[in-house]
């Protein structure tokens, strides 16, 4: 059918919502896959001059002897095979974290960030370049350089992008790597456990604030009711007193008149 006939017939194509979600999911997965491939190429170009650091101990990778493995999924880019056989476990934890907290976690493991930017700026720029969903956290690790950075997307909720929250996430992710044998999978899982704790703390704090505000409003209303009640009673008392005085004056007026005539 020609383009002209297509326009004249004004055919309407209805795309089911499930198909839209599928297409959107494929688009996001493709975007992260392209980023992962670019990161892998950058790593392969830089391995000739990168010098190993304390994180370069092969005994701590947990790869069960598979030194050439690379894991690339929608949420994990592990060019160093640091997660090894624990990649599926970590992937399940990412899915559970998203279900429980609504936070999307991305893990990026490279040998080096290979950038003149600070690790923090590099990670933030990389994360924002992916057009992340709201409440997205990325753990970026340069294993040979000893760099670990937690970046939170700008479109996240306030509790997640607070400096205190980011600092805690960085600290818990760093701790398992300070052992004699760095535990990379535990680092990622500890990060996600802390996300759940921070979310719970934020929810509790919000509930407390709402409770305090509600109590304050209730107290203000109670005080207002008491004040209005007192004013009404006071006005009634004044009105009653005025009425009584007026009646007394009315009754006293004839007596005063008679008394005045007697004296005349």
Steps between C-alpha positions, in 0.01 A plus 500: 500500500643841410567768759218715356242221527623426856432861600161509327374188677609650839567157644560503876740249650447422867811376678420292810642631828696176551669549162593857595656379825687230311635751246600740779677220687685399186600862440644538852679166479649596164617832639685338791639231269647763267651679800647174628657418164653849481636459852649163406670650195640781715638247747664295226666815365631602841633169637840562346581786740288433810701403806347258751411614851393340825168392344679303229539182705364213288429298812230749596299501181288203591497385137567133574790489251314651205736793449369597156128519584304820434148566631284751313130526579245781522616577856855361519811580298787294639796506262735368770289197598512621859158354581587167339259222592308741729370708208159327504467547876579870469260534207221348711582745780470789254154382393389457862630845596304659218186313606535590869623860476437620146873572462672392178857377556771486234844350560800598292835324547797617293876480539525881481272796437769630261388863539652830607181573692470415866346154556190666646446729200573220256245268662234773515548590134489136392181441696321809369604418143285186516183704566436301820164427654409687819670357809796340323822415685821402324796335671808562286827322581842540339669192644857578393483862616334421831208736425145437619226754438126501570303730271129582538293637212384860523136398458502296821300562818655727761568220749707310242713784366579651840872514573452298818332219306765496227780499759345199676460314173865564412620392845314168507605418142863578583517293820502147344782612269726595790542137604810300410292337225262760350144370485353667194158337506454581869592860424212526254256319729600718797424805286152370426437407863587857598262635237218302666603628846516861383162465333347361819657775710372762259149354512507490881626858518229614262236324711635668814496841333146444378398390850658807659333730247164331551538528877592867469199570282272312741643695794454830317139411421439403864646828625288691250186318616581578865563868424178532300305321774640731768423808292145385435441429869651834593278682253195315630597592856541865406171497312323340798654751740400789277145369475475465876626853555253630243211324671611640835509848352152456357365386839683777685376782279137510644630494855731788427212692345274447804779591733561817308131603517493446878784740547330757287 
